[in-house]
C-alpha cells in the first residue's frame, strides 16, 4: 500500500501544471529577448575593427594576438581594417596605429 502511493506513474503530471503556464511564459520570453537586445546593444564606433558581438570579438582578437604574435596580428588587422584599428588585448580596448 505504501509502495502504491510512492509510485510516480499513477499521478498525472500534467494536472499539476496550471493551464495558464504557457500564457505566462510568452510575456516572460518577450521580456527576456528585449533585455538581451538591450544588453548586447552597442554604439557603433567610427573606428574600424572587429565587432564586439556579445564578447566574442574581444576573445577572437586576443586569441589572434596570442596565436600569431603581436607583429603578425598587427599586420593582419592593418591589412584588413586600415591604418587605425580598434582591437581588444586582455579585455582592454587597444588602438593600433601604423603607416
N, C-alpha and C positions, 0 to 999 in steps of 0.2 A: 504494500500500500504506500509506503514511503517512497519507494522507487518510482511508482507511477506519478506521484506529484512532482518529483525532481526531473522527470523526463521532459526535455525541452521540445520534443517532437509533437507533443499533444497540444501545445499552445499555438495559436495563430499569431505569428509575429506582426503581421500587417495590421491587425486590430489594435496593436499597441501604439502605432504611429498615427497621429491625428491626420485627418483628411486635409487640413489646412497647411500641412508641411510644404507641399510643392508650391502653394501660392505664396508662402512666406519666403521661400528661397529665391524667387525671381528678383524681388527688390534688393535682397542682400547681394546677389550676384551682380546686379547692375551697379550697386554702390561700390562693390569691390573693384569692378572694372574701371569705374570712374576714378577711384583713388589710385589705382595702378597707373592710369594715364597721367594723372597729375604728378605722381611720384617720378615718373620717367620723363616728364616734360623738361626740356632743356632749352634755354635761349640759344638760338643759332649764333655761332661765333663768326665774326668776319675773318678770323684767322683760319687758314686751311689746315686740315689734319684729319686723322681718323676720328670717327664719331664716337660718342660716349656709349650709346646703345646698352643701357642698363648695367654699366660697369664692365662690359666685355671688351670695349675698346681699350681702356687702360690696361687690362690684363694682356691683351694681344700686343700692344706696343711695348710694354715692359718685357714680355717674353721675347719679342723680336730683338730687343737690346741685349738681353742675356744670351740669346742663341747666336746672333750674328756678330755681337761685339758693337761697341759704340760707333766706330768709324763706318763700318759697313751698313749699320742700321741708319745712321745719319745720311749716308749717300742714298740709300733706298728711299727714305722719306723725302729727301730733296728732289730726287728724280720724279717721285710720284706726285708731290704736292707743291713744289716750288722752293724758293729761297727761304721763306719764312714759314715755319711749320710748328704746330702745337702738338705735342705728344705727352704721354704720361710715363714717368720713370719713378718707380717705387711709390706709386699712388699720387704723386705730385705732378701738377701741370708744368711742363717744361717746354721752352721755346728753343727751336733750333734755327739759328740764323747763319746762312752761309752764302757764299757767292762763288 
